[in-house]
Amino acid sequence: MAEGALFNVAEGIIGQLGKLALKELGLLWGVKEELQKLVDTVSTIKAVILDAEEQQAQNHTIKNWLGRLKDALFEADDLLDDFSTEVLRREVVTRNKKAKEVRIFFSKLNQLAYGHKMGHKIKAIRERLDAIAADRKFHLEERPRETQVSNRVRESHHFVRAEDVIGREVDKKVIIDRLMDPKIEENVSVLPIVGIGGLGKTTLAQFVFNAEEIKNHFEKKLWVCVSDDFDVKIIVEKILEYAKGKKPEKLEMSTLINLLHKEIDGKRCILVLDDVWNDDAEKWDKLKGSLLGGARGSRILVTTREEKVAKISKTIEPHFLRCLNEEESWSLFKQKALEKGQEPKNLRIKEIGMEIVRKCKGIPLAIKTIGSLLCFKNSEYEWMSFMNRDFSKLDQKENDILPTLKLSYDHLPSH
């Protein structure tokens, strides 16, 4: 694993635990204290990770300790993903269910049952991490948050494990080859990733962003989440914030451009613009103009649902992201719905699961969401009941992923 990766995972866990919605639900389910203990434990470990990673090459004991820590941190990260999914489900339930159903759904019994289950899991992983922290028999130093560390922290939000990205290896290779193509002559060229909501465009961009080839090829890596507001000045401010690790002062556009040019001057850069909706060609030209200080071969990687955006922004042919095939969909579903991603021992459960997967139409977000829901259901009857639901809501033609999520929320038990 690349140096700094575990630090990034630990930082991401702490960030997740700091979210207000997670704290509020932790209080509701009676696990707030365990969540806070987990924050304290991970924070303690995080402080010495960088020192441990530097020493592991010369010290096998430290290397083994980091191996145990990696497994435990990834397990904690997966557990918080499940917790966050439950937060999202319940938020949507309150918006979409009738008042009576909401009252039943949030009944004290329901809260206690789930809280009890999650409390045990959180406590178990926290105690495991406590034991790993206590086993630190070597003198590791806490590292101050230097510039190098700040860069790692900024990239933590874009860290994605290769084993969690299913069916996208070919897409990754194609995109990397295009980004590094020496035949492209533009100073700054734009490659859009296009696909409907829920296909995993951002995940694929993260997968590419973290690739060793990209790290070695580009001298400067930058990431900005754009969403609805394609304001060039705001985007330039966000680029500077990412590059420098702090928000720039309120400055005129010309001054911001000068600061940006100082950051990228003569460097081959890659900038990811995530979730772009802008189809104004003039704004695109203005943004590209602000990035002309970078070296020849600089690239902008765009994720968008809109083909029109791709047509306006592209200088490299867009990469259209496909749905997962049946084998890939089943692998992803197993990862979320079944223990350790293994094949179910019950043949009937497998048949039902594969039918559910087929109804998800190869959309990763639908597969992940529904798989996460089914991991709490063990009986053939429960799986069969879910399979018989109307999956017509999975139609993504309107680029709206909410119906996909609502399908699973609507199926939550009301007792």
C-alpha positions in Angstrom: 0.0 0.0 0.0 1.3 3.5 -0.9 2.8 5.5 2.0 0.2 7.7 3.6 -2.8 5.6 2.5 -3.5 4.4 6.1 -3.3 8.0 7.3 -5.9 8.9 4.7 -8.2 6.0 5.7 -7.9 7.1 9.4 -8.6 10.7 8.5 -11.7 9.6 6.5 -13.1 7.6 9.4 -12.7 10.6 11.7 -14.4 12.8 9.1 -17.3 10.4 8.8 -17.7 10.2 12.6 -17.8 14.0 12.8 -20.9 14.3 10.6 -23.8 15.9 12.4 -26.4 13.3 11.0 -24.2 10.5 12.2 -23.9 12.0 15.7 -27.6 12.6 16.0 -28.5 9.1 15.0 -25.8 7.8 17.3 -27.6 9.6 20.1 -30.9 8.2 19.0 -29.6 4.7 19.0 -27.7 4.9 22.2 -24.2 4.5 20.6 -23.0 8.1 20.8 -20.5 7.2 23.6 -19.0 4.3 21.6 -18.7 6.5 18.5 -16.8 9.1 20.5 -14.5 6.4 21.9 -13.9 5.3 18.3 -13.0 8.8 17.3 -10.5 9.1 20.2 -8.9 5.7 19.4 -8.5 6.4 15.7 -7.2 9.9 16.4 -4.5 8.4 18.7 -3.4 5.9 16.2 -3.5 8.4 13.3 -1.0 10.6 15.0 1.8 8.0 14.7 0.8 6.3 11.4 3.2 8.4 9.2 6.2 7.6 11.4 5.3 3.9 11.4 5.0 3.9 7.6 8.4 5.4 7.3 10.0 2.9 9.7 8.3 -0.3 8.4 11.0 -1.1 5.7 13.6 -1.5 8.5 11.4 -3.0 11.2 9.3 -6.1 10.6 7.5 -5.7 13.9 6.2 -2.3 12.8 5.3 -3.7 9.4 3.2 -6.5 11.0 1.6 -3.9 13.3 0.6 -1.8 10.3 -0.8 -4.9 8.6 -3.1 -5.6 11.6 -4.0 -1.9 11.7 -4.9 -1.8 8.0 -7.4 -4.7 8.4 -9.0 -3.1 11.4 -9.3 0.4 9.8 -10.8 -1.0 6.7 -13.3 -3.0 8.8 -14.2 0.2 10.7 -14.5 2.1 7.4 -16.9 -0.6 6.0 -19.0 -0.5 9.3 -19.3 3.3 9.0 -20.4 3.0 5.4 -23.2 0.7 6.6 -24.1 3.2 9.4 -24.1 6.1 6.9 -26.3 4.1 4.5 -28.8 3.7 7.3 -28.7 7.4 8.0 -29.5 8.1 4.4 -32.3 5.5 4.3 -34.0 7.1 7.3 -33.7 10.6 6.0 -35.5 9.6 2.8 -38.1 7.6 4.7 -39.1 10.7 6.6 -39.5 12.6 3.3 -41.4 9.9 1.5 -43.5 7.8 3.9 -46.8 8.7 5.4 -46.7 10.2 8.9 -48.1 7.1 10.5 -45.6 4.8 8.8 -42.8 7.1 9.9 -44.0 6.9 13.5 -44.1 3.1 13.3 -40.7 3.0 11.5 -39.0 5.1 14.2 -40.7 3.2 17.0 -38.6 2.7 20.1 -38.4 -1.0 19.5 -37.0 -0.5 16.0 -34.4 2.0 17.2 -33.3 -0.2 20.1 -33.0 -3.3 17.9 -30.8 -1.6 15.3 -28.9 0.4 17.9 -28.1 -2.7 19.9 -26.8 -4.5 16.9 -24.6 -1.5 15.7 -23.5 -0.8 19.3 -22.0 -4.3 19.6 -20.2 -4.0 16.2 -18.8 -0.5 17.0 -17.6 -1.7 20.4 -16.0 -4.8 18.9 -14.0 -2.8 16.3 -13.1 -0.1 18.8 -11.8 -2.7 21.3 -9.8 -4.3 18.4 -8.2 -0.9 17.5 -7.6 -0.2 21.2 -5.7 -3.5 21.5 -3.6 -2.6 18.4 -2.9 0.9 19.8 -1.8 -0.6 23.2 0.5 -3.1 21.4 2.7 -0.2 20.2 5.9 -1.3 21.9 8.1 0.8 19.6 8.7 4.5 20.0 6.8 6.1 17.3 6.6 9.9 17.1 3.5 12.0 16.5 3.9 14.1 13.3 2.8 17.7 13.1 0.4 18.6 10.3 3.1 19.7 7.8 2.4 20.6 4.2 3.1 17.0 3.0 0.6 15.7 5.5 -2.0 18.4 4.5 -1.7 17.1 0.9 -2.4 13.6 2.1 -5.4 14.7 4.1 -6.8 16.6 1.1 -6.5 13.4 -1.0 -8.1 11.2 1.7 -11.6 12.0 0.3 -10.5 10.6 -3.0 -9.0 7.4 -1.7 -10.8 4.2 -3.0 -9.7 0.6 -2.5 -9.1 -1.3 -5.7 -11.0 -4.3 -4.4 -14.1 -2.1 -3.9 -14.2 -1.0 -7.5 -15.7 -3.9 -9.5 -15.9 -4.0 -13.3 -14.0 -0.8 -14.0 -10.4 -2.0 -14.7 -10.8 -1.6 -18.4 -12.4 1.8 -18.0 -9.5 2.9 -15.8 -6.9 1.8 -18.3 -8.6 3.4 -21.2 -8.9 6.7 -19.4 -5.3 6.7 -18.1 -4.0 5.9 -21.6 -6.0 8.9 -23.0 -4.9 11.2 -20.2 -1.2 10.3 -20.8 -1.4 10.2 -24.6 1.7 12.1 -25.9 0.0 12.7 -29.3 -2.5 15.1 -27.9 -1.0 18.6 -28.6 -3.3 20.9 -26.6 -1.8 22.7 -23.6 -4.9 21.8 -21.6 -7.2 19.1 -22.9 -10.5 17.9 -21.4 -11.7 14.3 -21.1 -15.3 13.8 -19.9 -16.6 10.7 -18.2 -20.3 10.5 -19.1 -23.0 8.3 -17.6 -26.4 8.2 -15.9 -26.8 8.7 -12.1 -25.5 5.9 -9.9 -23.1 4.4 -12.4 -20.0 5.3 -10.4 -18.5 8.1 -12.4 -17.0 9.7 -9.3 -15.6 6.4 -8.0 -14.0 5.7 -11.4 -12.5 9.2 -11.4 -11.1 8.5 -7.8 -9.7 5.2 -9.1 -7.9 7.0 -11.9 -6.8 9.9 -9.7 -5.1 7.5 -7.2 -3.4 5.4 -9.9 0.4 5.2 -9.6 0.8 6.0 -13.3 -1.1 9.3 -12.8 0.9 10.2 -9.7 4.1 9.6 -11.6 3.0 11.4 -14.8 1.5 14.6 -13.4 3.4 17.0 -11.1 0.2 18.6 -9.7 -3.1 16.8 -8.9 -6.2 18.9 -8.1 -9.8 18.0 -7.4 -12.9 20.2 -7.3 -16.5 19.1 -6.8 -18.6 21.5 -9.0 -22.3 20.4 -8.9 -24.9 23.0 -9.9 -22.8 26.2 -9.7 -20.3 26.5 -12.5 -19.0 29.9 -11.4 -15.4 30.2 -12.8 -14.2 32.4 -9.9 -15.5 30.0 -7.3 -13.9 27.0 -9.1 -10.6 28.9 -9.3 -10.9 29.6 -5.5 -11.6 25.9 -4.9 -8.6 24.9 -7.0 -6.4 27.2 -4.9 -7.8 25.9 -1.7 -7.0 22.3 -2.8 -3.5 23.2 -3.9 -2.5 25.3 -0.9 -4.6 23.6 1.8 -6.4 26.7 2.9 -9.1 29.0 1.5 -7.8 32.0 -0.4 -8.7 35.5 0.8 -11.5 37.3 -1.0 -9.7 38.6 -4.0 -10.4 39.9 -7.5 -10.5 37.4 -10.3 -7.2 38.7 -11.9 -5.4 38.2 -8.6 -6.7 34.7 -8.2 -5.6 33.8 -11.7 -2.1 35.1 -10.9 -2.0 33.0 -7.7 -3.2 30.0 -9.6 -0.5 30.5 -12.3 2.2 30.6 -9.6 0.9 27.2 -8.3 0.8 25.5 -11.7 3.5 27.4 -13.6 5.5 25.0 -15.8 3.9 21.9 -14.1 2.0 19.2 -15.9 -1.3 19.2 -14.0 -4.4 17.1 -13.8 -7.6 18.6 -12.5 -10.8 16.6 -11.8 -14.0 18.5 -12.1 -16.6 16.3 -10.5 -20.4 16.4 -11.1 -20.5 19.1 -13.8 -23.8 20.3 -15.3 -22.6 23.5 -17.1 -23.3 23.6 -20.8 -22.1 27.2 -21.4 -19.2 27.1 -23.8 -18.0 30.6 -22.9 -17.6 29.6 -19.2 -15.6 26.5 -20.3 -13.3 28.6 -22.4 -12.8 31.1 -19.5 -11.9 28.2 -17.1 -9.5 26.6 -19.6 -7.8 30.0 -20.1 -7.1 30.3 -16.4 -5.2 27.0 -16.5 -2.9 27.8 -19.4 0.0 28.4 -17.1 0.5 24.6 -16.7 2.9 22.7 -18.8 1.9 21.1 -22.1 0.1 17.8 -21.4 -2.1 19.1 -18.6 -5.5 17.5 -18.4 -9.0 18.2 -17.0 -11.0 15.1 -16.2 -14.8 15.8 -16.0 -17.6 13.7 -14.6 -21.1 14.5 -15.9 -24.5 13.0 -16.6 -25.1 15.2 -19.5 -23.9 14.4 -23.0 -24.4 18.1 -23.9 -21.8 19.0 -21.3 -19.4 16.5 -22.8 -19.8 17.8 -26.3 -19.2 21.4 -25.3 -16.2 20.7 -22.9 -14.4 17.9 -24.6 -11.1 18.1 -26.6 -10.7 14.3 -26.1 -13.5 11.9 -27.1 -15.8 11.3 -24.0 -15.6 8.0 -22.2 -19.2 6.7 -21.9 -19.6 4.6 -18.8 -21.6 1.4 -19.2 -23.7 -0.5 -16.7 -22.1 -3.5 -15.0 -22.6 -6.9 -16.6 -24.3 -9.8 -14.7 -21.1 -11.3 -13.4 -19.8 -7.9 -12.2 -23.2 -7.0 -10.7 -23.3 -10.3 -8.7 -19.7 -9.8 -7.4 -20.7 -6.3 -6.2 -23.9 -7.6 -4.7 -22.1 -10.4 -2.8 -19.6 -7.8 -1.4 -22.5 -5.8 0.2 -25.1 -8.5 1.0 -23.2 -11.6 2.0 -20.7 -12.2 4.7 -17.1 -11.6 3.4 -18.5 -11.5 -0.1 -18.7 -15.3 -0.3 -21.2 -17.4 -2.4 -24.3 -18.2 -0.4 -24.5 -21.8 0.9 -28.2 -21.8 0.3 -28.8 -22.4 -3.4 -32.2 -20.9 -3.3 -30.9 -17.7 -1.7 -28.4 -17.5 -4.5 -31.1 -17.9 -7.1 -33.2 -15.1 -5.5 -30.2 -12.9 -5.1 -29.2 -13.2 -8.8 -32.8 -12.4 -9.8 -32.7 -9.2 -7.6 -29.3 -8.3 -9.2 -30.8 -8.7 -12.7 -33.6 -6.2 -11.7 -30.9 -3.7 -10.7 -30.0 -3.4 -14.4 -26.3 -3.1 -13.7 -26.5 0.2 -11.8 -23.8 0.0 -9.0 -25.6 2.4 -6.7 -28.8 0.3 -6.8 -26.8 -2.9 -6.2 -24.9 -1.4 -3.3 -27.9 0.1 -1.7 -30.1 -3.0 -2.0 -27.2 -5.3 -1.1 -26.6 -3.3 2.1 -30.3 -3.6 3.0 -30.3 -7.4 2.5 -27.2 -8.0 4.6 -29.5 -7.5 7.6 -32.0 -10.1 6.2 -31.2 -13.8 6.6 -34.3 -15.8 5.7 -35.3 -17.1 2.3 -38.7 -15.6 2.9 -37.3 -12.1 3.4 -35.2 -12.3 0.2 -38.1 -13.7 -1.7 -40.4 -10.9 -0.5 -37.8 -8.4 -1.7 -37.4 -10.1 -5.1 -41.2 -9.8 -5.7 -41.1 -6.0 -5.4 -41.7 -3.9 -8.4 -38.3 -2.8 -9.6 -39.7 -0.5 -12.3 -38.6 2.5 -10.2 -35.0 1.7 -11.2 -35.5 3.4 -14.6 -32.8 6.0 -14.7 -33.8 7.8 -17.9 -34.5 11.0 -16.1 -31.1 10.8 -14.4 -32.7 10.7 -11.0 -31.1 8.2 -8.6 -33.6 8.9 -5.8 -36.2 6.4 -7.1 -33.5 3.7 -6.9 -32.9 4.5 -3.3 -36.6 4.9 -2.4 -37.2 1.4 -3.6 -35.1 0.0 -0.8 -36.4 2.5 1.8 -40.0 1.6 1.0 -39.2 -2.0 1.7 -37.9 -1.4 5.3 -40.0 -3.2 7.9 -42.7 -1.3 9.7 -42.5 -3.2 13.0 
